[in-house]
Amino acid sequence: MTSLDHEEVLVRRGPRSGLYSIIAVHSTARGPSLGGCRVLRYDDHRLALRDALRLSRAMTWKSAVAGLRLGGGKGVLACRDPARLTGRARRDALIDFGEAVEQLDGRYITAEDVGTSARDIATIASATSHVTGLSRARGGSGDPSPWTALGVFETIRASVERTFGSPDLRGRSVALIGLGHVGLPLARLLAKAGAKLLVADIDRARKADATALGARWVGGDKAFSSPVDVLAPCALGGILDHDSVELVQAPVIAGAANNQLADDHVAGLLADRGILWAPDFVANAGGIVNISVELRSEGYDPKVARALVRGIGDTMRRVYDDADRAGVTPLAAAMALAHRRVADGVSSPV
């Protein structure tokens, strides 16, 4: 079991669905905890609880490094077969989850995550007001994926600048793994900036998107080990472990995937090989930065959101500077910054 250092954990069995809603509030030191609602297959409720604990902790660090007035939380709707959770059964489960959110009285704010959609979030909102990421038509900020992609794009620019001396991406080669909700808009930004793309995805239907971008379609293993300037993991986590790091030929790794390192020791292995790894929870914070604008008393403003998300590049530059000064990995520097901000509660004026 993941070590427990959380403020609050709520486990509630839904009266309509019979499914368990698990909400982990890791920290509210900087503000209400924010994290999406996951609907995934869990054969064991202990696995669902472990996921909620681990992910809520990561959200604390993500918000803190980004300088947001938010803490870390995560919701999990434990289900043995999500594919069968449709129609009335799905609505019942989501309303049950919304009622669990409401019990926390604003200490946790939910949003879209793996296994949930904007429509699901709208259903949850019928049971609680503590919801973000609703459609623009309903006063929310809409799909967070393009904002996550923009933050990763700025991270790549900052990382390329650190490695090659200029943030200019014209002619730079990027191997992008995963053309999903975030990977595809990131690929479009990179192509527009003049980067040469190699792309891979387990869904071969994505090949048409690659062709439209003028990208070269390759297998996942080839993309991972290609001699490119940047490797951008945008699919599954755990892609970097003690064995796979030996295959990487890119001097920069910066992508949208969560939990890219199999364990924290891999950060040292990458540094030993001279590979600059952008901490994923810094790089992929664009979605939550955008949502933080939605929570302002003045209301949502996409211009403010864009400026703040672009600032992720400067945050990454600070992390790299801190790492150089302290003689540590970027991961250690990012975690140190996050811990300091949580400890002192200092936040940005956003």
N, C-alpha and C positions, 0 to 999 in steps of 0.2 A: 504494500500500500504506500502511496505517496505520503511523505511526511506532512503533518497537519499544522499549518501556521496561519489558518484562516480566521477571520472574524466571525463568520457565520456560515452554516451549511443547512439548507432546508431540504428535506426529503418528504414529499407529499404524494400520496396515492390519489389519483384523480377519481372523483366520485362517478364520473360519467364513463371514462375510458378504462379505468382500472390500471392505467399505466402510471409509472412513477416519474414525477418531475423532480429533478435534482438541480438545485441552484446553489452554487458556491460563491460566497462573497469573500474574496481574499483580503481586500483592503479598501477602506473608504477614507484613508488619511488625507487624500487630496481632493475628494469629492465622491459622489455616488459611484458605485461600481457599475461598469458597463461591459457587456459581453454578449455575444449572440446566443441564440437558442439552436442547439443541434438536435436533429432527429436522425439517429443512426441505429444500426443493429448492434445490440449488446446482448450476448448470450448469458452474461453474468452481471448482476447489478453492481457488483464490486468494481467491474471494469468501467461501468458508466460513472460511478462515483470518482474513480481515479482520474478519468478523463476530465471531469468537471473541476477537480482540485488542481490538476496540472495546468489546464487551460486558463483558469481564472487567475492563477499566479502569473502566468505569462502576460495576461492583459494588464496587470498592475504595472509591470516593467515597461510594456509598450506605451501605455498612457503617460507614465512618468518621464520616460526619455523624450517623448514628444512634447512635454511641457504642458499637458492638459490638466484641467481641474476635474479629473476623473480618477476613479480607482479601478480595480480589476475584479470582474465577475464572469461567470459563465453559466449558462443553463443547458441542461441535457434532458431530453425526453427519451427515456429508455424504452426501446422497442425491439422485439425479436425479429420482426419482419416488416421493415418500413415500406416495402413495395405493396403490402396489403393494407397499409394505413391510408385509406382513401375515403372520399365521400363523407358521410355522416360520422364515421369512426374517426376520421382525421380531425374534423371540426371539433368533436367532443374532446379529443386529446389536447388540441391547441387551446381550447377554452379552459380546460383543466390547468394547463401550464400558465395561462394568463392569470388565473386565480391565485396560483402559487406566487407569481411575481407580485401581485397586489398585496399579498400578506406581508411582504417585506417593506411596504410603505415607502418606496422610493430609494431604498438603500441599494437596490439593484435595478438597472435599466436594461431591457433586452433589445435585441436586434436580429436581423437575418444572419444565418450561418449555414454551415454544411447541412444539407437535408431540409432546409426551409427556404421559402420563397417570399417575395413581397406580398403575395396573396395570403400566405400563412401568417405573416406579421400583422396584416390587417385583421385577421380573425382573432389573433391574440389580443389586439387592441380593443376588441369588443368586451374584454374582461378586465383590462387594466389600462391606465393612462401612461404607465411607465414603459413606453415603447418608442424606439427611434427607427429611422430608416424607412418610414412610410413613403408612399409615392408623393411626387411633387403635387399632384392634384389634391392630396389630403394634407398638405402643409409640411410634408417631410422633405428629405433631401434625395430620395430615390435610391437607385442602385449604387452601392458603394464601390463596385468593382473598378470603374474607370478612375476613381480617385486613388484606389490602391495602386493601380498601374502607373499613374502619374508620379506617385511617391517613389516607386521602384525605378522609374525612368530617371528621376533626379538623383537617386542613389547611384545608379550606374554612371551618370555623368560625373558625380563627385569621386567615384572610385576610379574611373578612367583618368580623371585629372590627377589623382594621387599617384597613380602608377605610371602614366605616360606624359604628365606635365600639362595637359590641356583637356577640358571637358568636351571638346568637339568630337562628335561621334561619326563624322563623315569618314567613310572608309574603314571604320573599326568593325571587326567581325564579332558577332554575338551568336552563341549557340543557345537557343531558348527551348527549354523542355516543358511542354504543356501549353496548349493553345486554348485554354478554357476561358472562364469569365474574366480573369485578370490577364492571363498570358496573351490573349488575342489583342486587347487594346494596348498592351505594352508593346507587342510586336508592331502594331501600327505606328506608335510613337517612335520607335526605333527606326523603322523604315523611312518615316518622314524626315528623321534627323540624318539620314544618309548611311546608316549602318548596314553592313552586309549580314544577312540572317541565314542561319541554319536552324531549322525548327523540327521538333519531334513531338508526337502525341500518340497515345495508345489508340485513339479514335482516328482511323484513316480517313473518315469523312472530313477531318480538318485539313486534309491536304489541299482542298480547293481554296481554303483561306490562305494557306501558305503560298500557293501559286499566284493568287491575286496580289500578294505583297511582294512578289518577285523573290521569295525566299526559297532556299534549297531544302527540300524535304529529306530527312535522314532518319535512321532508327535511333531509338533512345540511347543505346550504348555508344553509338558513334557520336551523337551530339555531346554526350558526357565527356568523351575522351578526345574530342577534336582539338587541334592546335589553333584555338581562336583567342581573341583578346579578352572576351568576357563569356563566362558560363552563367546562364540565368535560369536557375531551377524554379519553375512555376507550377509544379504539380505536387506530388506526394512529398512528405517529409522523410527524414532519415536517410536521405540520398547520399550523405557524406559520412562514411565510417572509416575505421582504421585501414580497411583494404582498398576501398574505392578512391580515397584521396590520392593514392599512388598513380591512378589512371588519369587524373586531371592534368591537362596541359595548359589550361587558361591561367594567366596571371591574376585574373580578377574573377571572383564569384559573387554575384549580386542578383537576387531573384525574389519572387513573391512568396514562395512556398514557406509554410510554417515549419518550425522544428527541423531545419535542414541537417543539423548535426545529430548523428546517432547518440552522442554524448558530448559533454563540454570539452573533454580531452582532445577531441578532433580539432578544435580551434588551434591548439598548440601545434598539431601535426601540419596543419595548413600553413601556419606561420613559419614553421621550420623549412617548408618547401618554398618559401617566398611567395606564397599565394595570398592575396588580399581578399579576405572574406568579409562581406558586409553583414553584420548581425541582422538576422531576418526580422526580428521584432522591431527594429528601427526602420528597416527598409519598407516593410509592408504596412506601416501605420497610417497610410493615406485614407483608408476607409474610416477609421475611428477619428482621425483629425477632421474629416468632413462632417461626421456626425456631431462632433463637439460644437461645430458652428450651428447646427440645427438646435442645440440646447441653449443657445444664447437668449437672453431676455429680449434682444432686439429682433429675434427671428433669424431664419436661414437666409444667407446671402452667398450665392455661388462664387462671387468675386473674392469675398473674404476667404472662402474655402480654398479656392485655387491658390491664393497667395500663401496660405498656411501650409498646404500640402507641398508646394514647391520648396518650402523651407526645410523639408526633410533632408534635402541635399546638404544644407548648411549644418543640420544636426549631425549628419554622418561625417562631415568634415571635422566637427568638434570631437566626435568619438575617435577619429583617426589621430587627431592632434593629441588628445589625452593619452591614447595608447602609445604614441611615440615618446611623449614626455616621461611616462611611467615605465616604459620598457615592457609593456604587457600586450596581450592580444586585443583586437577590437572588441571581442566579446567581453573580456574582463573590464575594459574601459566603459562599455555601454552599461554593464551591470552595476559598476561603481556609481555611474551617473544616476541610474535609476534608484539605487538604494539611498543615495544622498537626498534625492528629491522627495522620496517617500518619507524619509526620516524627518526632514524639515518642513514638509508640507508646502513648500514654495511652488507656486504655479504661475503660468503665463497669464497675461491679461485677456486671454481669449474668452 
